[in-house]
Amino acid sequence: DAKTTQPNSMESNEEEPVHLPCNHSTISGTDYIHWYRQLPSQGPEYVIHGLTSNVNNRMASLAIAEDRKSSTLILHRATLRDAAVYYCIPVSAGNMLTFGGGTRLMVKP
Amino acid sequence: KAGVTQTPRYLIKTRGQQVTLSCSPISGHRSVSWYQQTPGQGLQFLFEYFSETQRNKGNFPGRFSGRQFSNSRSEMNVSTLELGDSALYLCASSLNAGATDTQYFGPGTRLTVL
């Protein structure tokens, strides 16, 4: 499995954009990059995933570097509800999720 | 559509006992996987079941086992409990096998071993 490096924690102000970086320099060419988040006292929830192109959904955007060695999850306007641990996970076909330490996002009102 | 449900939500056991946890996946999902979450080790994959067959297994001792029924519901069992088994046990379901399909997690079962 590809190793990932994420900041342990980040802080943001409410209603401002947040960029959560992830380094996955050993990713293989066919691994998808998945992002999950875990809100306090809940199970993880899916946020977004992509392979090569940038992706958008109602929750977030995912920007993938051209060499695929890094990606950035973008929350366009952070809310208090977005305070969670965010996990960046390269996923190979047939394998399961390998969670790293993630980034704890704190949102200040 | 109802989400993934896990029962019980909380459980207290003593060392040496065994425990069975249950997971009901989202209707139509055929894959169920289990994860253990502890403060020290984070989230770790236990095993995955698809169509009643174990497809993948994580690096856990044989005391941890599971099964899946024909209705896709799954149970995991931990025998001879140790203090270190205290954790949040999460299950996730998906339509197809493997994690390339979106995983939908339940709220977890909090197991405390005394």
Interface residues (C-beta under 8 A of the other chain):
Chain A: Y32 H34 Y36 Q42 G43 P44 E45 Y46 H49 Y87 I89 V91 A93 G94 N95 M96 L97 T98 F99 G100 G101 G102
Chain B: V4 S33 Y35 G42 L43 Q44 F45 E48 N56 G58 L90 A92 A97 G98 A99 T100 T102 Q103 Y104 F105 G106 P107 G108
